[in-house]
Amino acid sequence: MPIVRIDYEKSKLSQEEIQKVAAAIQKFAAEATGYTPAEVSVFASPNQVTVNAAPIEIYVYATFSEVSEQDMERILAKLRDQIVPFKQHNNITVPFNISVVKMNWKFELEV
């Protein structure tokens, strides 16, 4: 189950924009990783303190059963290819940094 964390500079994106970004990233991350949108959790938080930080950082953390470096590059490329037209369509001009992180975690839900 992927988790997306979005860290953003609130002076660069409005609340409405970040809500659009979060909803879109949930869909894009699901498509890129092979999960459904219902399986993807998204957390967006404004930065409290920043030093030399990008306006928006997007981290996609997921467990992949068998994935190579080449597969990770394809996932990242798919995300980029979905984000660029989304930004253009919504007149968002700030640059996004995107990271895809392969996790090997164990968890229990609803304990």
C-alpha positions in Angstrom: 0.0 0.0 0.0 1.7 3.2 -1.2 2.0 6.3 1.0 2.6 9.7 -0.6 4.1 12.5 1.5 4.0 16.0 0.1 6.0 18.7 1.7 5.3 22.2 0.3 6.1 25.8 0.8 2.7 27.4 1.7 3.8 30.8 0.3 4.2 29.2 -3.2 0.9 27.1 -3.3 -2.6 28.0 -2.2 -4.7 25.6 -0.1 -6.9 25.0 -3.2 -3.8 24.2 -5.3 -2.3 21.8 -2.8 -5.7 20.0 -2.5 -5.8 19.5 -6.3 -2.2 18.4 -6.2 -2.8 15.8 -3.5 -5.9 14.4 -5.3 -4.0 14.2 -8.6 -0.9 12.6 -7.0 -3.1 9.9 -5.4 -4.4 8.9 -8.8 -1.0 9.2 -10.5 0.8 7.2 -7.8 -1.8 4.4 -8.0 -1.5 4.2 -11.8 2.3 4.3 -11.7 2.7 1.7 -9.0 -0.1 -0.7 -9.9 -2.3 -0.1 -6.8 -5.8 1.3 -6.8 -6.4 4.9 -5.6 -8.2 3.5 -2.5 -4.9 1.8 -1.5 -2.9 5.1 -1.7 -2.7 7.4 1.3 -1.6 11.0 0.8 -0.4 13.3 3.5 0.4 17.0 2.6 2.0 19.3 5.1 3.3 22.8 4.7 6.9 23.4 5.7 7.3 25.1 9.0 11.0 26.0 8.4 12.9 25.7 5.2 16.4 26.4 4.1 17.2 26.0 0.5 14.2 23.8 -0.1 12.2 23.2 -3.2 8.6 24.6 -3.3 7.2 21.1 -3.3 8.7 17.7 -2.6 6.7 14.6 -3.4 7.7 11.3 -1.9 6.0 8.0 -3.1 6.8 5.2 -0.7 5.6 1.7 -1.7 6.3 -2.0 -1.4 7.1 -3.6 -4.7 7.3 -7.4 -4.8 9.8 -7.6 -7.7 11.1 -4.3 -9.1 14.4 -3.4 -10.7 16.1 -0.1 -11.0 14.8 0.1 -14.5 11.3 -0.4 -13.2 11.8 2.4 -10.7 12.9 4.7 -13.5 9.7 3.8 -15.4 7.6 4.6 -12.4 9.3 7.9 -11.9 8.9 8.7 -15.7 5.2 7.8 -15.6 4.7 10.1 -12.6 6.6 12.9 -14.4 4.6 12.4 -17.6 1.3 12.7 -15.7 2.4 15.6 -13.5 3.6 17.9 -16.3 0.3 18.2 -18.1 -1.6 18.4 -14.8 0.6 21.4 -13.8 0.1 23.1 -17.2 -3.7 22.5 -17.0 -3.9 24.0 -13.5 -1.4 26.9 -14.2 1.0 25.7 -11.5 4.4 27.0 -12.3 6.5 26.0 -9.2 8.8 23.1 -9.8 8.0 19.7 -8.2 10.7 17.3 -6.9 9.5 13.7 -7.1 11.1 10.7 -5.3 10.0 7.1 -5.5 11.2 5.0 -2.6 11.0 1.2 -2.5 10.1 0.1 1.0 10.4 -3.2 2.7 8.2 -2.7 5.6 5.9 -4.8 7.9 2.8 -3.3 9.2 -0.6 -4.0 10.8 -3.7 -2.0 10.1 -6.4 -0.9 12.5 -4.7 -2.2 15.7 
